[in-house]
Every structure is written in structure tokens, then in C-alpha cells.
Amino acid sequence: MRITIQALIEGVAGGEQRAETIGVVERDADCVPASGIGLFTSETPSILKQLQALALGEQTSQFVDRASRCRGCSSRFATKDSKAIISRTAFGLARLDSPRLYSRCGGCRISAGL
């Protein structure tokens, strides 16, 4: 038996959807149930870590997309540099992309005001 665990990611306002595979659990149908049913404690950390990485990645990209647009004309701010920051989570350290943005819009000259 093979169980695939997927997360369905929906865009803002019910837009696009996509499925991401988080983990796969495989069990031999011929084995005795006493050998274990359900998820094993050795499997859950990796599944939860994958789910955490997926959630962090989606949240980070959505925040960066929103923060990198001008509130006046919706054009993108220019990027000075990009680096990775480390965030501590319940499931270990997570590496997140963090762009450094210019604080003024090149088109309408409005300040970002974050």
C-alpha cells in the first residue's frame, strides 16, 4: 500500500491551484498488523519538516511579492541585493530568501514606507 501526502496550494482570491507532494508512506500488505499501523514516529518529523518548508516558502514568496511592489503604481521596486536569512522553527532551521529592495519607486518616486 502506498499513501501519498499532498498539500493543495491555492492562490489569493481562489486563483490558481497546485498540488505539492509532501511525503509518501509505504506499507507491505503482507506484514502482520502488530508490526505497526498508522504513521511511525520515525516518519513524522520528515513529513512535518516538508510541510513547514512548503508553508514558509509560500508565505515568504507572497510577502516578498507584496512588499516589493509600489503602493502607488504597483510597479516593482528594484533589487539591491539578495541574501538568505535563517529562521528558527519548531522543526529546525529554515533558510529563507530575503531581497534587499530600494525604498523608492523608480516610476512615481513614492517611498516604500514599510
Steps between C-alpha positions, in 0.01 A plus 500: 500500500624846415358822650608830346462809718445818299429862577263692275619860465242750383581848376358815653127550434453142379733533203738231384542171687789261510576183692834439667599156623615513861567136570429140411419224748543144377384189682527136406153342486643161596648611832335431832299796642688460828809635321335839498205682357466869427801730483821408678677751721801483270287616202319796652793742543592487132137546391449793737831654393392484134165659588674775698742571213210520254298734723802725568590516132148595394457759777841653432451526125156655544633755751800589282276540196270737687779695672698542178222688318435872512175591673447785259554351155545125579835482319778294656773660708850440372706242688833607651611161616367168617605278785367212703389536859460219750178464696462269797188285489362217709640261238849642473666782312345630179688691232293784348584721203507868596543763229622850588278749318541867418263708710370726221307411190687574178178601325295719735772567766275395792687370804435139605419591859529148639 
